[in-house]
Amino acid sequence: MADLLIRTADVVVTMDRLRSELPGADVRIRGGVIVEVGPGLSAAGAEVIEARGCVVTPGLVNTHHHLYQTLTRAVPGGQDALLFGWLKTLYPIWARFGPEEMFVSAQVGLAELALSGCTLTSDHLYLYPNGARLDDTIAAAAAVGLRFHPTRGAMSIGESAGGLPPDSLVEPESAILDDMIRVVDRFHDPQPGAMVRVGLAPCSPFSVSRELMREAALLARDKGVMLHTHLAENDEDIAYSLAHFGCRPGQYAEELGWTGPDVWHAHCVKLDGSEIELFGRSLTGVAHCPCSNCRLGSGIAPVRAMRDAGVKVGLGVDGSASNDAGNLVAEARMAMLLQRVARGADAMGAREALETATLGGALVLGRDDLGSVEAGKRADLAIWDRTGIEGAGAWDPVAGLLLCGPTRVRHLIVEGRQVVRDGQLVTLDMAAVLERQRALARRLAG
């Protein structure tokens, strides 16, 4: 494969140790790796992408998603509900999914992420109706061309046992653990540059047992993979923890081995000061999902306090049924704005929010091989065209990405391969995929 040269960008936002921003710079890529960054690089033997008028950033990293939910956006009955009510509305619909729904919905969700600048996404799949498997979403990611960190989620406590999900969507815990072993052994790649890594992710403290949480943690450490779950999402979540476990969610997580550099929790809207200190001290990560938190009325996560305490924070779009979009750069803008609403206009700047969306997410997912534009890092890059109406009149092109736009990339590079070219996904026949998605949604709605 020939070298790829991104030439004469208006600015390259490196996210290196000094957070350098390089005007008029080039980026040379060879074999999926960045080999040079700087002005005036030789184009000899390289395919050239002209980047004049563009800002180049590291690819954005999405640390929390439920890709299957792109088939259930804007569902009546769940549009104005809090978390638990929203789940009760949608569980019966999701119970009718099968492998095709999982695959097509994941394709659409991944394509939407790619167009918003995302090169690496996690996914939390915790229900497996009618023969669906984690394999379905992994196949979708391979088709789209994004780097993927799927997690084998699970629910084991149904309504008849006092849980939230219907009994039809829960699994025996022995079967869950067996399949966790299967998917890790089959798909997880621990090597630098891996396109697929697998995590273990019991859905939430209110849908699995204490024993499954503990067993999953032991299994993850044995296999050398990461752990993920929902935690402290809203007031209902806190009340459930206090009533059923006699402690707050952070304490519950610590007791079960769910803190440490190999763990990241989604939402964490309601963490208190002691829990934030615990996460910072233990290097536990957080997937902050600002738009979903707004959509479900969960509140504003204390991201400023988390970052100040040394907590690793990345961004997540969450499920498309609770967002109802999957645009990661828009998520970064919302993260910035919400901290300003909560703490004042100087609480978070555009560059810090962009760092959280790139390097921050990479650190949360344990990927020290990407997240910045430096020689030796994997070639995951987003190229943003600033010559359109969104950038007209913007004096600061880097801050302008979040303050003005655009919210769609011109080009997207993953492992040195072009996934988006001139604003269009090049790896899929999107018209055909979208038509199939619409047909599946109509069938579910009928």
Helices and strands as residue ranges (DSSP letters): E 3-13, E 21-30, E 33-38, E 46-50, E 54-58, E 60-62, G 67-71, H 83-94, H 99-115, E 118-125, G 129-131, H 134-144, E 147-154, G 159-161, G 167-169, H 173-187, E 199-202, H 210-223, E 227-231, H 235-245, H 249-255, E 263-267, H 273-282, E 285-288, H 290-295, H 303-308, E 312-315, G 320-322, H 328-343, H 350-355, I 356-360, H 361-364, E 381-385, G 389-391, H 397-403, E 411-414, E 417-421, E 424-425, H 430-445
